[in-house]
Amino acid sequence: MGEDALTEIAASTSSWDAADYARIGRFVSDLGEAALDLLDPQPGERILDVGCGDGALTHKIIERGAEVIGVDNSPELVAAARAIGIEVLEMDAADMTFAAEFDAAFTNAALHWMLDKERVARATFQALKPGGRFAGEMGGEGNLRRLREALDAELVARGYPPPLESSNWYPSVEEFADIYEAAGFDEIDARLIERPTPLPNGVGQWVTTFRRGWLDRAGVPQEDRADIAQAVAETVASDNADYVRLRFIMRKPK
């Protein structure tokens, strides 16, 4: 994929409505508690939150006594995080230039949006002090396959060709480990977890919120989106999302 195409995809997936995200997507941060426990932040530690979003989980790290800097490239979500007192830098994680500043790094439901994955891995590695750990969770291989296929089928039926390039990276354990080993990490413990998840506001709201960038790239006008979302909800006939999470922890060698 060329750099221009990558930039276009990244831009299309970082346009969020912060109010919609807080209302419809709060389950994402709620389900991130297991990854937060894996990080096990300690009082006095300096921690980097990679793709912090609206800061809901970032705030929980702070409550455990750590100092946290967040990074996110969505202006809307950065503003929401700053509004609750989180220190956030608005930037792409691939462009981070920290140098051995953090005791640990954390991420939840963010790495799968970052298609420049090798640069993100290297930048995170460079940000950590020797011996620092990186823990988190993202979408893994097979994540949301049923929902994504139902949406694409509905788009095709209505004459909207789905985008040719994926807007997400849902890796296998092996692919994920290869990327992060190449960046310099070791002691990588990564595993896939099948986690069917109830969508509190239903499949239709999930489509219009979490596949907003996908619909943008497919050229779907705003006035058609509610009908498409409803049709997808009727096709899957369930308010459960077929999530597959990749949960991990690793270290930068001392």
DAVENJO-V497722 format. One record per helix or strand of 2 or more residues. SS is the DSSP state (~ for helix, > for strand). FROM is the first residue (numbers start at 1). TO is the last residue. Records with the same first field share a line. If there is no record, write none. Layout:
SS->FROM-TO / FROM-TO
//
This chain:
~->3-13 / 18-24 / 26-30 / 33-39 / 56-63 / 75-83 / 93-95 / 111-113 / 117-127 / 145-157 / 173-183 / 202-210 / 212-217 / 222-236
>->46-50 / 67-72 / 88-90 / 102-108 / 128-140 / 185-198 / 240-252
//
